[in-house]
Amino acid sequence: MSPNQPTLLTRRARGMRSEPTIAEQKLWISLRNQQFAGLKFRRQVPVGSYIADFLCFEKMLIIEADGDQHGENRSDSTRDMWLTSQGYIVMRFSNHDILSDIESVLATIARELGLVW
């Protein structure tokens, strides 16, 4: 593979960006273009061997929008432990919470970062 050719993980992340869930779309509307506390977020970003739903490099914050399949998922725990060991803060929100009460989700993120909301 040439150095300019995207990896499988990068190609997968690009595909995920082109087909976001409804919850990811709703959260992205609030995070994009530095609308959330002036912070720059990227979506579907490869981090190690994982893909983070949303990532703010400045705050080392990863936000995950989780569907029903994520409840008490062992692989999510392993993933979160690895990401945390790399210095990231990982926050998970259910799709239901994002869709039904986005303001509470944003307030929780702000509190975690020590921001006034």
N, C-alpha and C positions, 0 to 999 in steps of 0.2 A: 504494500500500500504506500502511495506517495505521501510525503508529509502534508500536502495540502488537501488530501482526501479525508472527508469526515469519518470518524470512527462509527461503529455500529451504534454506540450509545448516543452520539451526537445526532445521528440520523433519526434514531428513535425519539429523542427529545424534540426535534423539529416536527416530527409527525404528531407528537402529543400537543405541541403548540397550535397546530392547525386544526385539531379536533378537541378543544377543551370541553369539560363537563359544564353544565349550566352553573353549578356552584363556583367553579373556577372562573367562568366568565364574570360572574357577579363580583367576586372578590377582586379580580383583575381591574375592573372598572374603578374600584376604590384605591388600588395600589399603583396603577400605571401613571406615567408622566410626572412622577414625584409629587402626586397629590396627597400622599399620606406623610405628613410631617416633613415634607421636602426630601424624603428618602427615595433613593433609586432602587426599585425592585426589578428583577428579571424573572421570567417564568420559564418553567421546564428547563432547568439548568443542570447539566451533568456535574456531579460532585463525587469524586472518587468513582466507584462503580454504581452509583445511584443517580436518580434524577429527582431533583427537588422541585416541587410545584412552584414555589415562589422563593426567591433568595434576595436578601439585601446584604451585599458584601460589606458595606460600611459598618453595619451592626452585627455581622456574622449571624444573621437571623434567617432561618428556614421556616416557612409556613406551609403546612400540608393541608389540603382539602380532602377529607377522607369520606369515601362512600361506606356503605354497609359492610363491605368485605373487610374493613380494617379493624373492626371491633376486637380488641385483645389479640391482635395478630402477632405471633412470635417473630416473624421476619421483620415487622415494623419495629419491634423492640431492639432487635439486633442492629438494624439500620440506624435507629435513633442513638444507640450507644456508640456506634462508630462515628456518626456525625458529631456527637457531643465530644468525643475524644479528640476530634479535629478542631475543637473550639467553637462549634456552631451551637446556637440556641435553636431548639426544634420545638415548634408549636403546632399542635394538631387540632383541627376543628372539623366537626362533622359537616357533611353537605347540608344536612337538615338545619344546623345552627346558622350556617352561612346564608342559606336561602330564607330562613324565617326571621333572623335577627342580626343582620350584618352590622348594625351599630354596636351591639354588644361584643361581637367578634373584634371589631376595630378598637374598641375601648380596651379589651383584654390585651391586644397586641401593644397598644400604647402604654398600658400599665407595665407590661413586661420590660419595655424599653425605657421606663422612667419618664415618659412624656405626659404632658398635660393634654387631656382629651376633652 
